[in-house]
Every structure is written in structure tokens, then in C-alpha cells.
């Protein structure tokens, strides 16, 4: 039986850890030819991770006392989310970003466990559910989100990420 993860809400003392996880994932993406998250390798932080930590929106996972990954669950829309989803005037949703795992845990259930924990957090926050976007050409991730209960909403075509224009799929998971 595989071990279960434990979710920790990141504090300012965890910033360096979170930045290392993000950089490791950005380096891996670069190594497979992806431009996704390339701004991290340039020292840019489009998600303002320190502020997200301060707002209580950043979580990391451990298993058997080893860090396995992290995610951001925004309580409020970012500019990116507004552009993707339109303005959420009632703040009825949380927005899942930067889901990533330490490479040695690839192929395990860690990412699914982390997202299940994100669902539990959304329930506690008493929101309608979770929204996320995923590059449309990432078939593994698109399948993963659908397999764990997220519903496809729509495709945004030729969205300008600042690095390239790509298609994004929007998904949501309703908690009520």
C-alpha cells in the first residue's frame, strides 16, 4: 500500500522550499522542450509566490517526511484567471495553479492525492468549487483532471502567455 501524503499550508519560512520545487519543475519542463513556466528560470514570479504564501494560498505535500510537491489554491482570481474565466464578482470559486511534484514521485498517486486534498480545502472554504486551466496539448494532464472528477468547460484558443500563443482547456470541479 502506498503511503498517504500530508498537506501543509506554506508559511514565509517555507518560501525557499516552494521556490526550489517550482524551479525544479521548470527545469524539468525545459529539459523536455517545453516553454511552460520558463519565466521561473528567468527569475520571474508571475504568481507572486511570497504574497500567495502570505495570503495562505500555497500548500506543499509530504510523504514519510519527504516533500513530494506543491500547489497554489488562490482564494481570489488573479488577472490570468479573470482573462480565462471572466470576472468572478461573487468570489464563488478557488483557482488551482502550479500543481507540481518532485520528479521522483512521478508515476505515483501523489498528484491525485494532492488534488483530492485541494478539493477538501475548497469544501472547507465553502466555495462552489475549483477552477483550473491546462494547456490543451498536455494530454496526460487533461486526462488526469477529467479522471479525478473535473469537468471540461471550454477551450480558449490562441491565448497569449507572454511566451507563446497556445490553446487552454478550462476545467471545474463542483464541491456543492
Helices and strands as residue ranges (DSSP letters): E 6-9, G 12-14, H 15-31, H 38-41, H 49-54, E 58-63, E 66-74, H 79-85, E 93-101, G 103-105, H 110-124, E 129-135, H 139-147, E 151-160, E 165-174
